[in-house]
């Protein structure tokens, strides 16, 4: 009675009561029903409406709720179609906070067929019924129609396309489905048995495993990267696994973290995992409780080691077209927004950033303004071609095209020579680490260097770990750049 989805049913109930009173000529019963409804309504929910008026100066509190949860604009039929699958799936079975789906997906396809079959049966059922039964079915259809219209009106104001919002109208939905299936008697018993089995199995096959404690371990797996990062004096990240692959918007990044508990905390902290670019833009974020909520930090057992697995979808388009991708890890108090200080070897860290791959905005345009294109590109290691360059004040831009794949991440060196001596250097990595380049793609590196008319500019590629340069068939594998002056 304090939810609008309940209020929209009142006119249908009133209309039904009037119909029954007219049919049975029992007007006294109509007034008794109306009086009881109004009395219980005021008794149960009247205080809530009064409170809304006092606090928010509105009867239903919907404007305040929209201010808190956020409004949306531009809702149209295409938006409805885009969200229809989520609405349909969550009505039949999506658990947790809209994050636990049922596998295999044929579960949802089964209900697709169920609804189509029921609709056919319902139409045939209505055609063969007498006037009284048709009126009763019409009331159920009207109840569902009004409820669904109210749902659309609400979800057009805020993102709320979830099946649970249709549950108040199950008093109409379930009988209508049942009527349709019962009319096609050959399906009725089989469907009932299948649904009974599903309802019995899903709590143990889907819901319970999702809330099991994370697996513990004694020895860090050999394929995990070692780590020595400590958060406060409570927990240490002793290892992790990240795929180190090239990703785009919409892709998922799988994360495995290996923790060792040092001591319980005085309050329960949340774990924050954020995917960020080189310019510190957060393009996806997951805030959760350790162990999916079953390992409260205030109840941690010292010495315990456990493994956590997460999948984070990249939701937001980055401001840059290409960038290394980093995973930022932190623990924070949800209520005070205080963070546990991170340390490595006793030294405080401004942030915990782990290399998580590279992100690319697919088919992004490349700004070639001012770049001189070479007639004959220069090859480096038969892996990358120098196709052009541009001088802009003290900034050198180099245009590259990948002809093969890189096995590691290389950097570009730019050396300024005077009288056989290096007087300046402008080394820089490309915006996207080279291991994520694909053959045929072009990238631009930017270098800050100052030259004079007598300077020599030598460029090349090198592995920053081993120092090995890509071969150019020139002395020291350094190409003397002369065409951009």
C-alpha positions as CSV (number, residue, x, y, z in Angstrom):
1,X,0.0,0.0,0.0
2,X,3.0,2.3,0.2
3,X,4.2,1.4,-3.3
4,X,2.8,2.9,-6.4
5,X,2.7,-0.6,-8.0
6,X,0.1,-1.5,-5.3
7,X,-1.8,1.7,-5.7
8,X,-2.5,1.2,-9.4
9,X,-4.3,-1.9,-8.5
10,X,-6.9,-0.1,-6.4
11,X,-9.0,1.2,-9.4
12,X,-9.1,-2.4,-10.9
13,X,-10.2,-3.8,-7.5
14,X,-12.8,-1.1,-7.2
15,X,-14.1,-1.8,-10.7
16,X,-14.2,-5.5,-10.0
17,X,-16.1,-4.9,-6.8
18,X,-18.7,-2.7,-8.6
19,X,-19.2,-5.4,-11.2
20,X,-19.7,-8.1,-8.6
21,X,-22.1,-5.9,-6.6
22,X,-24.1,-5.2,-9.7
23,X,-24.2,-8.9,-10.7
24,X,-25.3,-10.0,-7.3
25,X,-27.2,-6.9,-6.4
26,X,-25.2,-6.7,-3.2
27,X,-24.5,-3.0,-2.8
28,X,-24.2,-3.3,1.0
29,X,-21.2,-5.6,0.5
30,X,-19.7,-3.1,-1.9
31,X,-19.8,-0.3,0.8
32,X,-18.5,-2.7,3.5
33,X,-15.5,-3.7,1.2
34,X,-14.8,-0.1,0.4
35,X,-14.8,0.9,4.0
36,X,-12.6,-1.9,5.1
37,X,-10.1,-1.1,2.3
38,X,-9.9,2.5,3.2
39,X,-9.6,1.8,6.9
40,X,-6.8,-0.7,6.5
41,X,-5.1,1.5,3.9
42,X,-5.0,4.4,6.3
43,X,-4.1,2.2,9.3
44,X,-1.2,0.5,7.5
45,X,0.2,3.2,5.2
46,X,-1.4,6.5,6.2
47,X,1.6,7.5,8.3
48,X,3.9,7.0,5.4
49,X,2.0,9.4,3.2
50,X,1.9,11.9,6.0
51,X,5.6,11.5,6.5
52,X,6.3,12.2,2.8
53,X,4.3,15.4,3.0
54,X,6.2,16.6,6.0
55,X,9.7,15.6,4.8
56,X,9.5,16.0,1.0
57,X,6.3,18.1,0.5
58,X,4.9,15.4,-1.8
59,X,2.5,12.5,-1.2
60,X,4.4,9.6,-2.7
61,X,8.1,10.5,-2.3
62,X,8.9,9.6,-5.9
63,X,10.6,12.9,-6.7
64,X,13.0,12.5,-3.9
65,X,13.6,8.9,-4.9
66,X,14.4,10.0,-8.4
67,X,16.8,12.6,-7.1
68,X,18.6,9.9,-5.1
69,X,18.7,7.1,-7.7
70,X,19.1,9.4,-10.7
71,X,16.8,10.3,-13.6
72,X,17.2,9.3,-17.2
73,X,16.0,11.0,-20.4
74,X,15.4,9.8,-24.0
75,X,13.5,6.6,-23.1
76,X,11.8,5.3,-26.2
77,X,10.7,2.1,-27.9
78,X,14.3,1.2,-28.8
79,X,15.3,1.6,-25.2
80,X,12.5,-0.8,-24.2
81,X,13.6,-3.4,-26.7
82,X,17.3,-3.1,-25.6
83,X,16.2,-3.8,-22.0
84,X,13.5,-6.4,-22.7
85,X,15.8,-9.4,-22.3
86,X,17.0,-8.2,-18.9
87,X,13.4,-7.6,-17.9
88,X,12.3,-11.0,-19.1
89,X,15.2,-12.9,-17.6
90,X,15.0,-11.2,-14.3
91,X,11.3,-12.0,-14.0
92,X,12.0,-15.7,-14.2
93,X,15.3,-15.9,-12.4
94,X,18.1,-13.5,-11.9
95,X,19.4,-13.5,-8.3
96,X,21.7,-11.4,-6.1
97,X,21.8,-7.8,-7.2
98,X,21.0,-8.5,-10.9
99,X,24.3,-10.5,-11.2
100,X,23.5,-14.2,-10.8
101,X,22.2,-15.6,-14.1
102,X,21.1,-19.2,-14.5
103,X,23.3,-21.4,-16.8
104,X,22.6,-22.9,-19.2
105,X,20.6,-20.1,-20.9
106,X,18.1,-22.7,-22.2
107,X,16.4,-22.1,-18.9
108,X,15.3,-18.7,-20.2
109,X,14.5,-20.0,-23.6
110,X,12.2,-22.6,-22.0
111,X,10.1,-19.8,-20.6
112,X,10.1,-18.1,-24.0
113,X,8.4,-21.1,-25.4
114,X,6.2,-21.4,-22.3
115,X,4.8,-17.8,-22.8
116,X,4.2,-18.3,-26.5
117,X,2.4,-21.6,-25.8
118,X,0.4,-20.1,-23.0
119,X,-0.6,-17.1,-25.2
120,X,-1.9,-19.4,-27.9
121,X,-3.8,-21.5,-25.4
122,X,-5.3,-18.4,-23.7
123,X,-6.6,-17.1,-27.0
124,X,-8.3,-20.4,-27.8
125,X,-9.6,-20.6,-24.2
126,X,-11.2,-17.1,-24.4
127,X,-12.9,-17.9,-27.7
128,X,-14.7,-20.9,-26.2
129,X,-15.8,-19.3,-22.9
130,X,-19.2,-17.9,-21.9
131,X,-19.7,-14.2,-21.1
132,X,-19.1,-14.5,-17.3
133,X,-15.7,-16.2,-17.7
134,X,-14.7,-13.8,-20.4
135,X,-15.4,-10.9,-18.1
136,X,-13.3,-12.4,-15.4
137,X,-10.4,-13.0,-17.8
138,X,-10.9,-9.5,-19.0
139,X,-10.4,-8.1,-15.5
140,X,-7.2,-10.1,-15.2
141,X,-5.9,-8.8,-18.6
142,X,-6.9,-5.2,-17.6
143,X,-5.1,-5.6,-14.3
144,X,-1.9,-6.7,-16.0
145,X,-2.2,-4.0,-18.7
146,X,-2.6,-1.2,-16.2
147,X,0.3,-2.6,-14.1
148,X,2.6,-2.9,-17.1
149,X,1.7,0.6,-18.2
150,X,2.6,1.9,-14.7
151,X,5.9,-0.1,-14.9
152,X,6.8,1.6,-18.2
153,X,6.0,5.0,-16.8
154,X,8.3,4.4,-13.9
155,X,11.2,2.9,-15.9
156,X,11.0,5.8,-18.3
157,X,12.0,8.1,-15.5
158,X,14.8,6.0,-14.0
159,X,16.7,2.8,-14.9
160,X,14.4,0.2,-13.4
161,X,13.8,-2.5,-16.0
162,X,13.8,-5.4,-13.6
163,X,11.3,-8.2,-13.5
164,X,10.7,-7.9,-9.7
165,X,8.7,-4.7,-10.4
166,X,6.1,-6.9,-12.2
167,X,5.7,-9.2,-9.2
168,X,2.8,-7.1,-7.7
169,X,0.9,-8.1,-10.8
170,X,1.4,-11.8,-10.5
171,X,-2.2,-12.0,-9.3
172,X,-3.0,-11.5,-13.0
173,X,0.1,-12.9,-14.7
174,X,0.1,-16.3,-13.1
175,X,-3.6,-17.2,-13.6
176,X,-3.5,-16.0,-17.3
177,X,-0.4,-18.3,-18.0
178,X,-2.1,-21.1,-16.1
179,X,-5.4,-20.8,-18.1
180,X,-3.5,-20.9,-21.4
181,X,-1.5,-24.0,-20.4
182,X,-4.4,-25.8,-18.8
183,X,-6.4,-25.4,-22.0
184,X,-3.6,-27.2,-23.9
185,X,-3.8,-30.1,-21.6
186,X,-1.1,-32.1,-23.2
187,X,1.5,-29.6,-22.0
188,X,0.1,-28.9,-18.5
189,X,1.5,-31.8,-16.6
190,X,4.9,-31.9,-18.3
191,X,5.4,-28.2,-17.8
192,X,4.5,-28.5,-14.1
193,X,7.0,-31.3,-13.5
194,X,9.8,-29.3,-15.3
195,X,9.1,-26.2,-13.3
196,X,9.0,-28.1,-10.0
197,X,12.4,-29.7,-10.8
198,X,13.9,-26.2,-11.7
199,X,12.6,-24.7,-8.5
200,X,14.1,-27.5,-6.5
201,X,17.5,-27.5,-8.2
202,X,18.3,-23.8,-8.7
203,X,18.8,-22.8,-5.0
204,X,21.5,-25.4,-4.7
205,X,23.1,-25.1,-8.2
206,X,23.0,-21.3,-8.7
207,X,22.4,-19.4,-5.5
208,X,24.3,-21.4,-2.9
209,X,27.5,-21.7,-4.9
210,X,27.6,-18.0,-5.4
211,X,27.7,-17.4,-1.7
212,X,30.2,-20.1,-0.7
213,X,33.4,-18.8,0.9
214,X,36.2,-18.3,-1.6
215,X,38.7,-21.2,-2.0
216,X,41.7,-21.2,0.4
217,X,45.2,-22.2,-0.6
218,X,48.6,-23.0,1.1
219,X,51.1,-22.4,-1.7
220,X,50.8,-19.6,-4.3
221,X,50.3,-21.2,-7.8
222,X,53.3,-21.0,-10.0
223,X,51.4,-19.2,-12.7
224,X,50.5,-16.3,-10.4
225,X,52.6,-13.2,-10.2
226,X,54.3,-12.5,-6.8
227,X,53.3,-9.5,-4.9
228,X,54.3,-7.9,-1.5
229,X,51.6,-5.3,-1.1
230,X,50.1,-4.8,2.4
231,X,46.9,-2.9,3.2
232,X,47.2,-1.3,6.6
233,X,48.1,-4.1,9.1
234,X,45.2,-6.2,8.1
235,X,45.8,-8.0,4.8
236,X,48.5,-8.6,2.2
237,X,48.2,-9.2,-1.5
238,X,50.7,-11.9,-2.1
239,X,49.9,-12.7,-5.7
240,X,47.6,-12.0,-8.6
241,X,46.7,-13.1,-12.1
242,X,45.7,-10.7,-14.9
243,X,45.3,-11.7,-18.6
244,X,47.5,-8.9,-20.0
245,X,45.5,-8.7,-23.3
246,X,44.2,-6.1,-25.6
247,X,40.6,-5.1,-24.8
248,X,37.9,-2.7,-26.0
249,X,34.8,-1.2,-24.5
250,X,32.4,-4.0,-23.7
251,X,35.1,-6.6,-23.1
252,X,35.6,-8.3,-19.7
253,X,38.8,-8.4,-17.7
254,X,39.3,-11.5,-15.5
255,X,41.1,-10.9,-12.2
256,X,42.4,-13.4,-9.7
257,X,43.7,-12.1,-6.4
258,X,45.6,-14.1,-3.7
259,X,45.2,-12.7,-0.2
260,X,46.8,-13.5,3.2
261,X,45.0,-12.2,6.3
262,X,47.2,-10.6,8.9
263,X,44.6,-9.6,11.5
264,X,40.9,-8.6,11.7
265,X,39.9,-4.9,11.4
266,X,37.9,-2.8,13.9
267,X,35.2,-2.3,11.2
268,X,34.1,-3.9,8.0
269,X,36.0,-2.6,4.9
270,X,35.0,-2.9,1.3
271,X,37.2,-3.9,-1.6
272,X,37.4,-1.6,-4.6
273,X,38.7,-2.7,-8.0
274,X,38.9,-0.1,-10.7
275,X,40.2,-0.2,-14.3
276,X,41.9,3.0,-15.2
277,X,43.9,4.4,-18.1
278,X,47.2,6.2,-18.2
279,X,45.5,9.6,-17.7
280,X,43.8,8.3,-14.5
281,X,40.4,7.9,-16.0
282,X,38.3,5.3,-14.3
283,X,36.5,3.3,-17.1
284,X,35.0,0.6,-14.9
285,X,34.7,0.0,-11.2
286,X,33.6,-2.8,-8.9
287,X,33.0,-2.1,-5.2
288,X,32.3,-5.3,-3.2
289,X,32.8,-7.0,0.1
290,X,35.6,-9.5,0.5
291,X,34.6,-13.0,-0.4
292,X,31.3,-11.7,-1.9
293,X,30.2,-10.6,1.6
294,X,30.9,-13.9,3.4
295,X,34.4,-12.8,4.7
296,X,33.7,-9.7,6.8
297,X,37.1,-8.0,7.5
298,X,36.1,-7.6,11.2
299,X,35.9,-11.4,11.5
300,X,39.1,-12.3,9.5
301,X,41.2,-15.2,10.9
302,X,44.9,-14.3,11.0
303,X,47.0,-16.5,8.7
304,X,44.2,-17.5,6.4
305,X,44.9,-17.4,2.7
306,X,42.1,-17.2,0.2
307,X,41.7,-16.7,-3.6
308,X,39.2,-14.3,-5.2
309,X,38.0,-14.3,-8.8
310,X,36.4,-11.3,-10.4
311,X,35.3,-10.4,-14.0
312,X,35.0,-6.6,-14.6
313,X,33.4,-5.4,-17.8
314,X,34.7,-2.2,-19.4
315,X,31.7,0.0,-19.5
316,X,32.9,3.5,-20.3
317,X,34.7,4.7,-23.4
318,X,38.1,6.2,-22.5
319,X,39.0,9.8,-23.3
320,X,42.1,8.5,-25.1
321,X,42.1,6.2,-28.1
322,X,44.8,3.9,-26.9
323,X,46.3,3.4,-23.4
324,X,47.9,0.9,-21.1
325,X,45.3,-0.5,-18.7
326,X,45.8,-0.7,-15.0
327,X,43.9,-2.3,-12.1
328,X,43.7,-0.1,-9.1
329,X,43.1,-2.0,-5.8
330,X,42.0,-0.5,-2.5
331,X,40.2,-1.1,0.7
332,X,37.8,1.5,2.1
333,X,35.2,2.1,4.8
334,X,31.9,2.6,3.0
335,X,30.5,4.9,5.6
336,X,33.4,7.2,6.3
337,X,35.2,6.8,2.9
338,X,38.5,6.2,4.7
339,X,41.0,4.1,2.9
340,X,43.5,1.6,4.3
341,X,47.1,2.8,3.5
342,X,48.9,0.5,1.2
343,X,52.6,-0.4,1.7
344,X,55.3,-2.4,-0.1
345,X,58.4,-3.4,1.9
346,X,57.3,-0.9,4.6
347,X,57.1,2.1,2.2
348,X,53.7,3.8,1.7
349,X,52.2,3.7,-1.8
350,X,50.1,6.5,-3.3
351,X,48.1,3.9,-5.1
352,X,48.2,0.2,-5.9
353,X,48.3,-0.2,-9.7
354,X,48.7,-3.5,-11.5
355,X,49.4,-3.9,-15.2
356,X,46.1,-5.2,-16.7
357,X,46.8,-5.0,-20.5
358,X,46.0,-2.4,-23.1
359,X,42.7,-0.7,-24.2
360,X,41.9,0.4,-27.7
361,X,39.0,2.4,-29.1
362,X,38.4,0.4,-32.2
363,X,38.5,2.2,-35.6
364,X,39.6,5.4,-34.0
365,X,40.8,8.2,-36.3
366,X,44.5,9.1,-36.4
367,X,45.5,12.8,-36.6
368,X,48.0,13.1,-39.4
369,X,48.0,16.9,-39.4
370,X,51.5,18.3,-40.3
371,X,53.1,14.8,-40.8
372,X,55.4,14.4,-43.8
373,X,54.7,11.0,-45.3
374,X,57.8,9.1,-46.6
375,X,57.9,7.7,-50.1
376,X,59.9,4.8,-48.8
377,X,59.2,3.7,-45.2
378,X,62.0,2.7,-42.9
379,X,61.9,-0.8,-41.5
380,X,62.9,-1.6,-37.9
381,X,63.4,-5.3,-37.2
382,X,60.9,-6.2,-40.0
383,X,58.3,-5.5,-37.3
384,X,57.5,-1.8,-37.7
385,X,57.8,0.8,-40.4
386,X,58.6,4.5,-39.9
387,X,56.1,6.1,-42.3
388,X,56.5,9.8,-41.6
389,X,57.3,12.5,-39.1
390,X,56.6,16.1,-38.1
391,X,58.5,18.8,-36.1
392,X,56.3,21.1,-34.1
393,X,58.6,23.5,-32.1
394,X,60.4,21.2,-29.7
395,X,58.1,18.3,-30.3
396,X,58.8,15.4,-32.7
397,X,55.9,13.2,-33.9
398,X,56.7,9.9,-35.5
399,X,54.2,7.9,-37.5
400,X,54.6,4.1,-37.3
401,X,52.9,1.1,-38.9
402,X,53.1,-2.4,-37.5
403,X,53.9,-5.1,-40.0
404,X,54.1,-8.0,-37.5
405,X,53.4,-8.7,-33.8
406,X,55.7,-7.7,-30.9
407,X,56.7,-10.3,-28.3
408,X,57.4,-7.6,-25.7
409,X,57.0,-3.9,-25.1
410,X,59.5,-1.7,-26.9
411,X,60.3,2.0,-26.5
412,X,61.3,4.6,-29.1
413,X,64.6,6.4,-28.5
414,X,65.3,9.8,-30.0
415,X,68.9,11.0,-29.6
416,X,70.2,14.5,-30.4
417,X,73.9,14.4,-31.3
418,X,76.4,17.3,-31.5
419,X,80.1,16.7,-32.3
420,X,79.8,12.9,-31.8
421,X,78.2,13.4,-28.4
422,X,74.6,12.9,-27.2
423,X,73.4,16.2,-25.9
424,X,69.8,15.4,-25.4
425,X,67.4,12.4,-25.5
426,X,63.6,12.1,-25.8
427,X,62.8,8.4,-25.3
428,X,59.1,7.6,-25.1
429,X,56.8,4.5,-25.2
430,X,53.8,4.5,-27.5
431,X,50.5,5.2,-25.9
432,X,49.6,1.5,-26.5
433,X,52.2,-1.0,-25.4
434,X,53.6,-2.7,-28.5
435,X,52.7,-6.2,-27.4
436,X,49.1,-5.2,-28.2
437,X,49.7,-3.8,-31.7
438,X,48.2,-5.7,-34.6
439,X,49.7,-5.9,-38.1
440,X,48.5,-3.0,-40.3
441,X,47.7,-0.6,-37.5
442,X,49.3,2.8,-37.3
443,X,50.3,4.8,-34.2
444,X,52.1,8.0,-33.4
445,X,54.7,8.5,-30.8
446,X,55.5,12.0,-29.4
447,X,58.9,13.1,-28.2
448,X,60.1,16.3,-26.5
449,X,63.5,17.3,-27.9
450,X,65.4,20.5,-28.6
451,X,67.7,20.7,-31.7
452,X,69.9,23.2,-33.5
453,X,70.7,23.4,-37.2
454,X,73.9,21.4,-36.7
455,X,72.2,18.6,-34.7
456,X,71.9,15.0,-35.8
457,X,68.7,13.2,-34.8
458,X,68.9,9.4,-34.5
459,X,65.9,7.2,-33.7
460,X,65.2,3.6,-33.1
461,X,63.4,1.0,-31.0
462,X,64.8,-0.9,-28.0
463,X,63.7,-3.3,-25.3
464,X,63.9,-1.3,-22.0
465,X,64.7,-4.5,-20.1
466,X,67.4,-6.1,-22.2
467,X,68.5,-2.9,-24.0
468,X,68.4,-4.8,-27.4
469,X,67.5,-2.6,-30.4
470,X,65.4,-3.6,-33.4
471,X,67.7,-4.0,-36.4
472,X,67.8,-1.2,-39.0
473,X,71.0,-2.3,-40.9
474,X,72.6,0.9,-39.8
475,X,75.3,1.7,-37.2
476,X,74.1,1.0,-33.7
477,X,70.7,0.2,-35.2
478,X,69.9,3.9,-35.1
479,X,68.3,5.7,-38.1
480,X,69.5,9.2,-38.8
481,X,66.4,11.3,-39.3
482,X,66.7,14.2,-41.8
483,X,63.5,14.4,-43.7
484,X,61.5,16.4,-41.1
485,X,63.8,19.4,-40.8
